Amino acid sequence: MLGSLFRFVGGVMIGATAGAVGAALLAPKSGDQLKSDARSYWEQVKQAGAEAEAMRRVELETKFKKAKLNQPFEFDVDYYPSEKRVETKFKAGGQAQDGATPGSS
């Protein structure tokens, strides 16, 4: 029984080593390229998260204003990703008002 366990563990180790060597030899990119691609992807994910956060912030602020005013509303959102800026136009009671830009004080 103990001998079969050693053979099984030895087979797993040999298989894992062969798999790692095969993956290293057949990898489509070098380590530096892979790291660069991973960093680029991570930056894209962070930017998409920041954009989603800005849009959600505008939506929640508008809902808050509506609840505070307790009247019908409309809003228009313009997002400028290169400037990381959001502009809102808020209509409450039929009169247009410029909304605050999130992130600016």
C-alpha positions in Angstrom: 0.0 0.0 0.0 2.8 2.4 0.9 4.6 1.6 -2.3 1.6 2.4 -4.5 1.3 5.8 -2.7 4.9 6.6 -3.5 4.4 5.6 -7.1 1.3 7.8 -7.3 3.1 10.8 -5.8 6.1 10.2 -8.0 3.8 10.1 -11.1 2.1 13.3 -10.1 5.4 15.1 -9.6 6.8 13.9 -12.9 3.5 14.9 -14.7 3.6 18.3 -13.1 7.2 18.8 -14.1 6.6 17.7 -17.7 3.5 20.0 -17.8 5.5 23.0 -16.6 8.3 22.4 -19.0 5.9 22.0 -21.9 4.0 25.2 -21.0 7.3 27.1 -20.8 8.4 25.8 -24.2 5.0 26.4 -25.9 4.1 29.7 -24.3 3.2 32.3 -26.9 4.8 35.2 -25.1 8.0 35.9 -23.1 7.8 36.7 -19.4 8.3 40.4 -20.0 5.6 40.6 -22.7 3.2 38.7 -20.4 3.9 41.1 -17.5 3.4 44.1 -19.8 0.1 42.7 -21.1 -1.1 41.9 -17.6 -0.3 45.5 -16.4 -2.0 46.9 -19.4 -5.1 44.8 -18.7 -5.1 45.8 -15.1 -5.0 49.5 -16.0 -8.0 49.0 -18.3 -9.9 47.3 -15.5 -9.1 50.2 -13.1 -10.2 52.8 -15.7 -13.4 50.9 -16.4 -14.0 50.8 -12.6 -13.4 54.5 -12.2 -15.8 55.3 -15.1 -18.5 53.0 -13.6 -18.0 54.7 -10.2 -18.4 58.2 -11.7 -21.5 57.2 -13.6 -23.0 55.6 -10.5 -22.1 58.7 -8.4 -24.0 60.9 -10.8 -27.0 58.6 -10.8 -27.2 58.5 -7.0 -26.7 62.3 -6.6 -29.5 62.9 -9.0 -31.8 60.5 -7.2 -30.9 62.3 -3.9 -31.7 65.7 -5.4 -35.0 64.4 -6.7 -35.9 62.9 -3.3 -34.8 66.2 -1.6 -36.9 68.3 -4.0 -39.7 65.8 -4.1 -40.6 66.7 -7.7 -40.2 65.2 -11.2 -36.7 65.5 -12.7 -34.6 64.8 -15.8 -30.9 64.7 -16.0 -28.3 64.6 -18.8 -24.8 63.2 -18.2 -21.7 63.9 -20.3 -18.7 61.9 -19.5 -15.2 62.9 -20.7 -12.9 59.9 -20.1 -9.7 61.6 -21.3 -10.3 64.4 -18.8 -11.8 62.1 -16.1 -14.6 64.5 -15.8 -18.4 64.2 -15.6 -20.9 67.1 -16.4 -24.5 66.9 -15.5 -27.5 68.9 -16.5 -30.3 68.6 -14.1 -33.9 69.6 -14.8 -36.2 69.9 -11.8 -39.7 71.3 -12.2 -39.0 72.2 -15.8 -36.1 74.5 -15.2 -32.6 73.5 -16.2 -29.8 73.8 -13.7 -26.2 72.9 -14.0 -25.3 70.0 -11.8 -22.2 69.7 -9.7 -19.3 67.8 -11.3 -18.3 64.9 -9.1 -14.8 65.0 -7.8 -14.5 68.8 -7.9 -14.8 71.0 -4.9 
